[in-house]
Amino acid sequence: MSKVKRNIYDILRGSFLTDESSFKNWGIILFVVILLLVMITSAHNADKKVIRISELNKQKRELRAEYVDTGTILMRMKMESSIREKAIERGLKPSETPPKKIKVTYKD
């Protein structure tokens, strides 16, 4: 059997894990497994953050729409015509005579 075939056969059998020099191999394998677990964990955390950002953007758009609607309602309430209607409902009428300006003079 050639050296390449024997090496491939040893890898498939897993003898690289049970030989005398397997402690080096186990250390590398353990290191790679830990790196893979860290990578998977960080990927899940990144996905959670992306989902949270999406939810917050949706909430921000809803609050912005509510702010605009409230501002529109307030502007309508401030209009002179709506204030007149509410004053008439309470029994107030606009003055028929224009206001007079009062001048105060001081004597020394």
ABEGO torsion letter per residue (X at the ends): XBAAAAAAAAAAAGAAAABAAAAAAAAAAAAAAAAAAAAAAAAAAAAAAAAAAAAAAAAAAAAAAAAAAAAAAAAAAABAAAAAAAAAAAGBBBBABBBBBBBBBBBX
